[in-house]
Amino acid sequence: MSAQRHLAARSAELIKQGTPFIQATVVRAQSPTSARPGDAAIVLADGSIEGFVGGPCAEGSVRAAALPLFESGETLLLRVLPEGDADFPESEGAETVVNPCLSGGAIEVFLEAKLPAPRVVVVGNTPIAEALAVFAGHLGFGVEHSAVDVPDVAGATSVLISSHGRNEPESIRAALDAGVGYIGLVASTTRGSAVVDEMDLTPEDRAVVHTPVGVDIGARTAEEIALSILADVVRAIRLDGLHAPEVAEPVRPESAIDPVCGMTVVVAADTPHLTVDGVDHWFCNPGCRARFAEDLGAGA
C-alpha cells in the first residue's frame, strides 16, 4: 500500500472511531527541503505524528502549530522558513515560523482540524423520527437512529425521542445517566409534562429535558417539526455552548524551548532529550542535542 493510501485509510479509521486529529498536507516546497507537495501527515492529540511533512525540524514546527487547532477547530496555512532571507513568495493569511535548524528551502503546509461531529441519537420509528435522522445527517451531525430499543447514548450531544409513548422514560433516563445535555421528547404539552412528572426528576435533570421540543415555527408536517427541533439543537450548540458529555481526553503534551536554536518543541516520546544535573532539556532535532551536549561536555 502506498504512503498516500495508507494515510487515507488511517484517516478514515480515525473518523469512524470519532478520534480527533489534524491533517497536515504540504502544498508548496522549495528545494533543498526533502518534502514535496502532496506529502501529508496526521497529528494526534497526544503530539504523535504519522506520515511525512519533512525532516525532524520541519516536522517539529508542524507539530507545534497543529496542537492548538484541537481547541479552536480552525484551519491554518503554515509557512516554515529557514533562518535568513528566503525567496519564498508570500501567501495571504498564512502564519510564518522561522526555523533556524532547517537545512535550507521552505515549505508551506495546510493544517485542517478533523474533529468528531456532534452525535445525535434519534429514538423511535415515527415519521418525525425518520425526518430527524435524515435532516440531522444533512446538517453534518453524526446520527444514530434506533427504531425500537433504547440505544447506547454514551457520548451523544443530543437525544431526540419520537416513539409515541414507547420506552420514553427509559430513553430519557438513559440519556440523563449518560450526561447528555439536550434531551428532546416529541409530545404534546400535556403528555410530555405527565411523562416528565412521573419520573420525579431533579430540577437540574428537568432543565435538560425539552418537551414539547423545538422552536415554534407553526410546524405541522413531520419534516417541519423535525426542522424546528434541529433548529433548537443548533441554537443550543452555537449559542448555549451545548457539547457532548466530558470524556477522558488524551493528555495534551507539554512544550519546551530548545536551548540551542530557541525553537518551541512538543515534548513527546520521540523528542530528542538530554538530562544534565537533574534538569531536562528538549531539542528540535538530534543535531541541537549533540551540540548542546558537546558545549557542556556531557555525554550525547
Disulfide bonds with the S-S distance in Angstrom:
none
